[in-house]
Structure formats: structure tokens, C-alpha cells
């Protein structure tokens, strides 16, 4: 299945919190659900849960990065 990379705008505090949760083996549910919603908005159907892969290292615009498996084809 294709993998879609999702970029979610964030602030530094939230990004640090999401990263800390990930390193502790936990999930930041709000950002994971936002990533899932972004997949739907882009016209794809998620085939699994979004997987947190990191944060960008921007000075101003920090983003959370998620990979989401999607079904081939469009949302239905």
C-alpha cells in the first residue's frame, strides 16, 4: 500500500511534547487524529493508523511528520 507523508503545522512546545510522548512509547492522540483527517482531506482513505516519524527543524515553522498507509485509489 502507498505511504503518504503528512505535515502538520505545530508550535515548538507541542512538537516537543509529541516527540517526548513518542520516545516514551505513547501517542499524542490529537495530532494523530489531525493527521488522519488530513489524509481524508487530501482525498485518500487511510489503511491504518498514522505513524509519527518526527518533527521538522524549522526556526519558525515547526511541523509534525506522520506517515499513513492509504488504499490505492480515492476516498469513497
Buried (B, 14 or more C-beta within 10 A) or exposed (E): EEEBEBEBEBEEEBBEBBBEBBEEEEBBEEBBEBBBBBBEEEEBEBBEBBBBEBBEEEEEEBBBBBBBBBBEEEEE
